[in-house]
């Protein structure tokens, strides 16, 4: 597994609430949900650029 780095991010309250709801619905931590969504977004962006 790669090294984990700590990062502080300022989010609108509404976005944080949506992320927390997704975390609860999927039985994951907030950090895990953020990592998954960021990885998905970056992969999608990479795939679009490569196409």
C-alpha positions in Angstrom: 0.0 0.0 0.0 1.2 3.5 -0.8 2.1 6.0 1.9 -0.8 7.9 3.4 -0.5 11.7 3.7 -2.8 13.9 5.7 -4.5 16.7 3.9 -6.9 19.3 5.2 -9.6 20.5 2.8 -12.2 23.2 3.2 -15.6 22.1 1.9 -19.0 23.7 1.8 -21.2 22.3 4.6 -23.7 20.8 2.1 -21.0 18.9 0.3 -19.6 17.5 3.6 -23.1 16.4 4.5 -23.5 14.6 1.2 -20.2 12.8 1.7 -21.1 11.9 5.3 -24.4 10.5 4.1 -22.6 8.4 1.4 -20.1 7.2 4.0 -22.9 6.1 6.3 -24.9 4.4 3.5 -21.9 2.4 2.4 -20.6 1.7 5.9 -17.3 3.4 5.2 -15.4 6.2 6.8 -15.6 9.7 5.4 -11.9 9.5 4.5 -12.5 6.3 2.6 -15.4 7.8 0.6 -13.3 10.8 -0.3 -10.4 8.6 -1.5 -12.7 6.4 -3.6 -14.5 9.4 -5.2 -11.2 11.2 -5.9 -9.7 8.1 -7.5 -12.8 7.6 -9.6 -12.8 11.2 -10.8 -9.1 11.1 -11.7 -9.4 7.8 -13.5 -12.4 9.1 -15.5 -10.5 12.3 -16.3 -7.5 10.2 -17.4 -9.7 8.0 -19.6 -11.4 11.0 -21.2 -8.0 12.6 -22.1 -6.7 9.3 -23.4 -9.7 8.8 -25.7 
